Amino acid sequence: MQLLCQTFKFVEKIMFYHKKNILFDLDGTILDSYDGVISSFIETLAHFDHKAPAKEELSWCIGPPLEYSYKILVPNREEDHINRLVEYNRKIYGEKWVFHCKLFPGMRELIAQLANKASLYTATAKPQIYAETILKNLHIDQYFVKIYGSGIDGSFENKSELVSHIFESSNIKAEDSVLIGDTKYDIIAAHNNNLDVIGVKWGYAAEGDFDKYKPSTICSDIKELAS
């Protein structure tokens, strides 16, 4: 109930901007996808005989491009090996882990309400084909004008490039839009595109990231949302 109250206060915070377009990150913002995403990393590392860190130490892998994550997890390896890790991860995620996610409590109601006020889009580094499948399975795809994500080949995994692509493809402007996300990658992408950004603290941001990267505003709890 507390998170539901937070969520509707979040609506008020967004409406303050009077924006025509809302770009949503998925993992850590709309979706609690920790189990599926992290499990795909652990399985991939095991398949290639790499020792995986403890599950709770991998939350930072949710958000950045897969290639970036694997270069940190498996340092000093040739590019071809990193590419094989990335390809295998995408394969098993689509086959086994894509539906291991759920909406954060209150998110369905929030999205339905916002869709009556603005045009909704996704802006996720997750492959677009998986994002479309997940949102359709959760019965919220109808609220989005367009579901944008990366290509299965890794194109548009860089969120700054993805946001620019969304503006161009959907003919929308930064000044009429706001991005909602949970990590520094969302904030950086917004800043790089002169876009307002709301940082949500129920996701997977590393401690201190919001202080360092400075979203336009932060949604974290009832007290802050009411201020």
Buried (B, 14 or more C-beta within 10 A) or exposed (E): EEBBBBBBBBBEBBEEBEBBBBBBBBBBBBBBBBEBBBBBBBBBBEEEEBEBBEEEEBBBBBBBBBBBBBBEBBEEBEEEEBBBBBBBBBEBBBEEBBEBBBBBBBBBBBBEBBBEBBBBBBBBBBBBBBBBBBBEEBEBBEBBBBBBBBEBEBEBBBBBBBBBBBBEEBEBEBEBBBBBBBBBBBBBBBBBBEBBBBBBBBBBBEEEBBEEBEBBBBBBBEEBBEE
